């Protein structure tokens, strides 16, 4: 048993070398096989000539199909087979319904459902009417008010800046003994021209 386990790694290495040699030989022999190119042509288009390295297989279709959607993609999305079961059940829910709350001329109380249908229709129209959406009206008024507040705040800001500037000039004059800041500058030492 110990002899078998000692030769097992050697056996694995030899097997992998043989396998890699077989794979490289298969790849070398595969490179001589010609490449097959499948081409779809329309109308009178010519099939390209095959060469030793490449075989061209051409399928010729009618000229009218050149710019059409491929047949595998030409399905009807509105086909009844594509409709979900939920929508089918909702559609069949009212089939053959008569009597009270059915909005039909047959059966006792059939007219009562007509009023509900009209009410539902009115609520649907109301929900889609942008003039009745109170949230939109409130947002519009808020926007107008904020625009007014911003303009007013800018005006107040300008007045405050002007007031602070005047106060700083006044304090400067008081600190210089009543003279204006222009009179206390370096120009006061210069002689006046004659």
C-alpha positions as CSV (number, residue, x, y, z in Angstrom):
1,X,0.0,0.0,0.0
2,X,2.8,2.4,0.8
3,X,4.3,1.6,-2.6
4,X,1.0,2.5,-4.4
5,X,0.7,5.9,-2.6
6,X,4.3,6.8,-3.4
7,X,3.7,6.3,-7.1
8,X,0.4,8.1,-7.1
9,X,1.9,11.6,-7.4
10,X,4.1,10.4,-10.2
11,X,1.1,8.9,-11.9
12,X,-0.8,12.2,-11.7
13,X,2.1,14.2,-13.2
14,X,2.4,11.7,-16.1
15,X,-1.3,11.8,-16.7
16,X,-1.4,15.6,-16.8
17,X,1.6,15.8,-19.2
18,X,-0.1,13.3,-21.5
19,X,-3.4,15.3,-21.4
20,X,-1.7,18.6,-22.1
21,X,0.1,17.1,-25.1
22,X,-3.2,15.7,-26.4
23,X,-4.9,19.1,-26.0
24,X,-2.1,20.9,-27.8
25,X,-2.2,18.4,-30.6
26,X,-5.9,18.7,-31.0
27,X,-5.6,22.5,-31.1
28,X,-2.9,22.3,-33.8
29,X,-5.0,20.0,-35.9
30,X,-8.1,22.2,-35.4
31,X,-6.4,25.2,-36.9
32,X,-6.4,23.5,-40.3
33,X,-10.2,23.3,-40.3
34,X,-11.8,26.1,-42.3
35,X,-13.9,28.7,-40.5
36,X,-17.6,28.6,-41.3
37,X,-19.3,32.0,-41.9
38,X,-23.1,32.3,-42.0
39,X,-24.4,35.2,-44.0
40,X,-28.0,36.4,-44.5
41,X,-28.6,38.1,-47.9
42,X,-31.6,39.9,-49.3
43,X,-32.9,40.1,-52.8
44,X,-30.1,40.0,-55.5
45,X,-27.2,40.4,-53.1
46,X,-24.2,38.2,-54.0
47,X,-22.8,35.6,-51.7
48,X,-19.1,36.2,-51.0
49,X,-16.8,33.5,-52.5
50,X,-15.5,30.9,-50.1
51,X,-11.7,30.5,-49.6
52,X,-9.5,27.7,-48.3
53,X,-9.6,29.2,-44.7
54,X,-13.3,30.2,-44.7
55,X,-16.6,28.6,-45.9
56,X,-19.4,31.1,-46.6
57,X,-23.0,29.7,-46.1
58,X,-25.6,32.2,-47.5
59,X,-29.3,32.4,-46.7
60,X,-31.2,34.5,-49.2
61,X,-34.4,36.2,-48.0
62,X,-37.0,38.4,-49.9
63,X,-35.9,42.0,-50.5
64,X,-39.0,43.2,-48.7
65,X,-37.7,41.7,-45.4
66,X,-34.5,43.7,-45.4
67,X,-35.6,46.3,-42.9
68,X,-38.3,44.3,-41.1
69,X,-38.1,43.1,-37.5
70,X,-37.0,39.4,-37.5
71,X,-39.8,36.9,-37.4
72,X,-38.9,35.7,-34.0
73,X,-39.5,39.2,-32.6
74,X,-42.8,39.9,-34.4
75,X,-45.2,39.0,-31.7
76,X,-48.3,41.0,-30.6
77,X,-47.8,42.5,-27.1
78,X,-51.6,43.0,-26.9
79,X,-52.3,39.3,-27.6
80,X,-54.7,37.8,-25.1
81,X,-52.2,35.1,-24.4
82,X,-49.8,37.7,-23.1
83,X,-52.3,39.2,-20.6
84,X,-51.8,38.4,-16.9
85,X,-54.3,36.3,-15.0
86,X,-55.1,39.2,-12.7
87,X,-56.3,41.3,-15.6
88,X,-58.3,38.4,-17.0
89,X,-60.0,37.8,-13.7
90,X,-60.9,41.5,-13.3
91,X,-62.3,41.5,-16.8
92,X,-64.5,38.5,-16.1
93,X,-65.6,39.7,-12.7
94,X,-68.6,41.6,-14.0
95,X,-69.5,39.4,-17.0
96,X,-73.2,38.4,-16.6
97,X,-73.7,40.4,-13.5
98,X,-77.3,41.5,-13.0
99,X,-79.5,43.0,-10.3
100,X,-78.7,45.4,-7.6
101,X,-75.5,47.5,-8.1
102,X,-75.0,46.2,-11.7
103,X,-76.0,49.3,-13.7
104,X,-78.2,47.2,-16.0
105,X,-81.7,47.5,-17.3
106,X,-82.5,44.0,-16.3
107,X,-83.2,42.9,-12.7
108,X,-84.5,44.6,-9.7
109,X,-82.4,47.5,-8.6
110,X,-80.1,47.4,-11.6
111,X,-80.1,51.2,-11.9
112,X,-78.4,51.6,-8.5
113,X,-74.9,50.7,-9.8
114,X,-75.1,53.4,-12.5
115,X,-74.9,56.1,-9.8
116,X,-71.8,54.5,-8.3
117,X,-70.2,54.3,-11.7
118,X,-70.8,58.0,-12.3
119,X,-69.5,58.9,-8.8
120,X,-66.3,56.8,-9.5
121,X,-65.9,58.5,-12.9
122,X,-66.2,61.9,-11.3
123,X,-63.6,61.1,-8.6
124,X,-61.3,59.8,-11.3
125,X,-61.6,63.0,-13.3
126,X,-61.1,65.1,-10.1
127,X,-57.9,63.2,-9.2
128,X,-56.5,63.9,-12.7
129,X,-57.4,67.6,-12.7
130,X,-54.3,69.6,-11.8
131,X,-56.4,72.6,-10.8
132,X,-58.0,70.7,-8.0
133,X,-54.8,69.3,-6.6
134,X,-54.5,71.1,-3.3
135,X,-50.9,70.0,-2.8
136,X,-49.9,71.7,-6.0
137,X,-51.9,74.9,-5.1
138,X,-50.2,75.0,-1.7
139,X,-46.8,74.5,-3.2
140,X,-47.4,77.3,-5.7
141,X,-48.5,79.8,-3.0
142,X,-45.5,78.8,-0.9
143,X,-43.2,79.5,-3.8
144,X,-44.7,82.9,-4.4
145,X,-44.4,83.8,-0.7
146,X,-40.8,82.7,-0.5
147,X,-40.0,84.7,-3.6
148,X,-41.5,87.8,-1.8
149,X,-39.7,87.0,1.4
150,X,-36.4,86.7,-0.5
151,X,-36.8,90.1,-2.2
152,X,-37.8,91.7,1.1
153,X,-34.8,90.1,2.9
154,X,-32.4,91.4,0.2
155,X,-33.8,94.9,0.7
156,X,-33.4,94.7,4.5
157,X,-29.9,93.4,4.1
158,X,-29.0,96.4,2.0
159,X,-30.4,98.8,4.5
160,X,-28.5,97.1,7.4
161,X,-25.2,97.3,5.4
162,X,-25.8,101.0,4.7
163,X,-26.6,101.7,8.4
164,X,-23.5,99.8,9.6
165,X,-21.3,101.8,7.1
166,X,-22.8,105.1,8.3
167,X,-22.3,104.1,12.0
168,X,-18.6,103.1,11.3
169,X,-18.0,106.5,9.7
170,X,-19.6,108.3,12.6
171,X,-17.5,106.4,15.1
172,X,-14.4,107.2,13.1
173,X,-15.3,110.9,13.0
174,X,-15.8,110.9,16.8
175,X,-12.5,109.2,17.4
176,X,-10.7,111.8,15.2
177,X,-12.2,114.7,17.2
178,X,-15.0,115.6,14.8
179,X,-13.0,115.6,11.7
180,X,-13.9,113.5,8.7
181,X,-11.7,110.6,7.8
182,X,-10.6,112.4,4.7
183,X,-9.2,115.3,6.6
184,X,-7.1,113.1,8.9
185,X,-5.2,111.4,6.1
186,X,-1.6,111.9,5.0
187,X,-2.7,114.6,2.6
188,X,-3.2,117.0,5.5
189,X,0.6,117.4,6.0
190,X,1.2,118.5,2.4
191,X,1.2,122.2,1.5
192,X,-1.7,123.4,-0.6
193,X,-0.8,124.4,-4.2
194,X,-0.9,128.1,-5.1
